[in-house]
Amino acid sequence: MTDYDDLFDDAAVTDSVFADKGALDPLAESDEVVGRDAEERALATILASVHDGYLPTTVSVYGPPGTGKTFTTRRLCAEFASRTPAFGYEYVNLKECRSQFSAANEILFKLTGERKQAYEGLDGVFAGIWKALESYPEYVVLILDEMTTWLKTRIMVRTTSSTGCCAARGRSHVG
């Protein structure tokens, strides 16, 4: 036995946070939302307005990546839906969408399992969405995740004319 044996035995951590490797899985569902009390209360206040016959048309939840926006919103909507028969929600990830048509079509697919063809146009997609929502509860929240991904592609505008080329670029702040 050497001095190092004692050193390593003494330094060994018995209750490491890394002992449960499953807890480090970023895709694992957690049993609770931690550190988001104020955000949960704000969202719960908005959702509870359903009991007064009102639900805002748009609520933006924004912030840096990885801060729990999606997890908190989905968890809260699921809990509220389990307690409120007049309320439903759907989660739609728009990360791969590059146009308004593809984003709307992704929403339609989530609601119905079907997509519209380009020749049916954006009006056809929206008509399909409204028809699908008829079978949902009275109040529905569509959680549109990664919306800024396709908004950024819409902000990059390039026009070409006989007088030359013009490029406009802007920043979007959803909030």
C-alpha positions in Angstrom: 0.0 0.0 0.0 1.3 3.4 -0.9 0.5 7.0 0.2 -1.4 7.3 -3.1 -3.8 4.5 -2.1 -4.9 6.4 0.9 -5.1 9.6 -1.1 -7.4 8.1 -3.7 -9.5 6.3 -1.1 -10.0 9.6 0.8 -10.7 11.6 -2.4 -13.3 9.1 -3.7 -16.7 10.7 -3.7 -19.5 8.4 -2.5 -22.5 10.6 -3.4 -21.4 12.2 -6.6 -24.0 14.0 -8.8 -22.5 12.0 -11.7 -23.4 8.7 -10.1 -26.7 8.7 -11.9 -25.8 9.0 -15.5 -29.5 9.1 -16.5 -29.8 12.4 -14.7 -27.4 13.9 -17.2 -29.4 12.9 -20.2 -30.7 16.2 -21.8 -33.6 14.3 -23.4 -34.8 12.6 -20.2 -38.0 13.8 -18.8 -37.8 15.3 -15.4 -40.3 14.8 -12.7 -40.3 18.5 -11.8 -39.5 22.0 -13.1 -36.7 23.5 -11.0 -36.0 27.2 -10.6 -38.8 28.4 -12.8 -41.3 29.5 -10.1 -41.9 33.0 -11.5 -42.2 31.8 -15.1 -44.6 29.0 -14.0 -46.7 31.5 -12.1 -46.9 33.9 -15.1 -47.9 31.1 -17.5 -50.3 29.7 -15.0 -52.0 33.1 -14.6 -52.4 33.3 -18.4 -53.8 29.8 -18.7 -56.1 30.2 -15.7 -57.8 33.0 -17.7 -59.6 30.1 -19.5 -61.8 29.9 -16.4 -63.0 33.4 -17.2 -63.7 32.6 -20.8 -60.5 34.2 -22.2 -57.2 33.0 -23.6 -54.7 35.5 -25.2 -54.1 34.9 -28.9 -50.3 35.1 -28.6 -47.9 34.7 -25.8 -44.1 34.7 -26.4 -41.7 32.9 -24.2 -38.2 33.8 -25.1 -34.7 33.6 -23.7 -31.3 32.0 -24.3 -31.1 28.4 -25.5 -31.2 25.6 -22.8 -32.9 27.6 -20.1 -36.0 25.5 -19.9 -38.5 27.5 -21.9 -39.9 24.6 -23.8 -39.8 22.1 -20.9 -41.6 24.6 -18.6 -44.2 25.5 -21.1 -45.0 21.9 -22.1 -45.1 20.7 -18.5 -47.4 23.5 -17.4 -49.8 23.1 -20.4 -49.9 19.3 -19.8 -50.7 19.8 -16.1 -53.4 22.4 -16.9 -54.9 20.2 -19.6 -55.2 17.3 -17.2 -57.3 19.5 -14.9 -59.3 21.5 -17.4 -61.5 19.6 -19.9 -62.0 22.8 -22.0 -58.3 23.1 -22.6 -55.9 21.3 -25.0 -52.5 21.9 -26.3 -50.1 20.7 -29.0 -46.4 21.0 -29.3 -44.9 21.7 -32.8 -41.2 22.0 -33.4 -40.6 24.4 -36.3 -36.8 24.0 -36.4 -36.7 22.4 -39.9 -39.2 24.9 -41.4 -37.9 27.5 -43.8 -41.1 29.2 -44.9 -44.5 30.3 -43.7 -46.0 27.5 -45.8 -43.8 24.8 -44.3 -44.4 26.1 -40.8 -48.1 26.1 -41.3 -47.9 22.6 -42.9 -46.0 21.3 -39.9 -48.7 22.6 -37.6 -51.3 20.9 -39.8 -49.4 17.7 -39.7 -49.2 17.7 -35.9 -53.0 18.3 -35.7 -54.1 15.8 -38.4 -51.1 13.6 -39.5 -51.5 15.0 -43.0 -49.7 17.7 -45.1 -51.0 19.9 -47.9 -49.3 20.0 -51.3 -47.8 23.3 -52.5 -50.6 23.7 -55.2 -53.1 23.9 -52.3 -51.4 27.1 -51.1 -51.2 28.6 -47.7 -54.9 29.3 -47.6 -55.5 25.5 -48.0 -53.2 24.8 -45.1 -54.8 27.3 -42.9 -58.3 26.0 -43.8 -57.0 22.5 -42.8 -55.7 23.8 -39.5 -59.0 25.6 -38.6 -61.0 22.4 -39.6 -58.7 20.3 -37.4 -59.1 22.6 -34.4 -62.9 22.0 -34.5 -62.3 18.6 -33.0 -60.2 20.1 -30.2 -61.4 21.5 -26.8 -62.7 25.0 -26.7 -59.3 26.5 -25.8 -56.2 25.3 -27.5 -52.6 26.4 -27.1 -50.2 25.6 -29.9 -46.6 25.6 -28.6 -44.5 26.6 -31.6 -41.0 25.8 -30.7 -37.9 27.0 -32.5 -40.0 29.7 -34.3 -37.1 32.1 -34.5 -35.3 29.5 -36.7 -37.7 30.1 -39.6 -38.3 33.7 -38.8 -34.6 34.4 -39.4 -34.9 32.9 -42.9 -37.8 35.3 -43.6 -35.9 38.4 -42.5 -33.1 37.8 -45.0 -34.6 39.4 -48.1 -32.8 39.6 -51.4 -34.3 41.4 -54.4 -32.8 41.7 -57.9 -33.9 44.2 -60.5 -32.6 45.6 -63.7 -30.9 48.4 -61.8 -28.9 46.1 -59.6 -29.1 43.9 -56.5 -30.3 45.0 -53.1 -30.0 43.0 -49.9 -31.7 43.8 -46.7 -30.9 42.1 -43.4 -32.6 42.6 -40.1 -32.8 41.1 -36.6 -35.9 39.6 -35.1 -36.7 39.8 -31.5 -39.7 37.7 -30.5 -41.2 39.0 -27.3 
